[in-house]
Amino acid sequence: MAVRKQSKGGRPPSGPDGEPVSKYPRLNIVMEPRIRDLLAAACTLTRKPAWKILADALEGYVKGMPAQDRASIDSMVNRMASKKVDSD
């Protein structure tokens, strides 16, 4: 008789490289009901979580900015990341 491996309960990790998104910082935002419905419909259609749709949209938005603005944003993000490393 084959031995079945018992799986752990809960959702499997869905972040990049299998990291658990439950460890990500939380973000609460206020949005119009129409935009919330748009997000919910996009999640249903693509079968992606809301955080992934919003992350992809933000990355696309930044990529569409002028090069000088993208460079400024990259610089700010790098400074924020280095502050987090220094405080750890």
N, C-alpha and C positions, 0 to 999 in steps of 0.2 A: 504494500500500500504506500502511495506517495505521501511524503510529509509536506504539508502546506505551511508556507511561511506566513505568519500572522502579521498583517500590516498595522502600522501605528494609526491611531485615530486622527482626525483633523484633515485640513487641506494640505496638499503637498506644497513645498516652497515654489513660488512662481516668479521670483526675481531673477535678474541676470545670473547665470551660472548656478542656478538652484538655491540662491540665498533666500531666506525667509523675509517676505515683505513686512511681516509683523514687527520687525525690528527697525523699520524705516521711521523717520520722524513723521508725525501727524501734521496735516494741514486742513484747517477748516476755512471754507470760503462761503461767501454769500453770492448767489447768482439768481438771475431771473428764472422763473419757472419754465419759460420757453427754452432757455439754454440748458437747464437741468434735464428737460425732456429730450432735447437734442443729444445730450451726452448719454442718457439712458438708451436711446434708440441706437446710437453708434456702438455702444457696448454690446447690445443684443445682436446687432447685425454682424459685427466683427468677432464676437465671442472673446473680447479682450476686456480686462478690468479697467475701470475708470482711470486709475492712476496711470496706466500705460497709454491710454488715449490722450490724456492731458499732457503727459511727458512728450509723446510724439508731436503733438500740436505745438507745444512750446519750443521744441527743438526746430521744427519747421519754421516757426515764426522768427526765431533768432537767425536761422540760415538765410532768410529773406531780407534781413537788415543790411544796410551798407557795411562795407568791410571795417570802417573805422568804429562803428557802433559795436560790431561783433568783437573787435579787438578789445574795446573797453569792457564789454561783458566778460570776456575770457579772463581779463586781468582781475576783475572783481571776484569772479568765481575762484580763481587761483589764490587770491588773498584770503578769501573765506575758508578755503580748504586748508591752507597753511596754518591759519589760526586754530582750526579744529585739531590739527595734528600737534601743534604746540601745547594745547591745553590738555591733551590726552596723557 
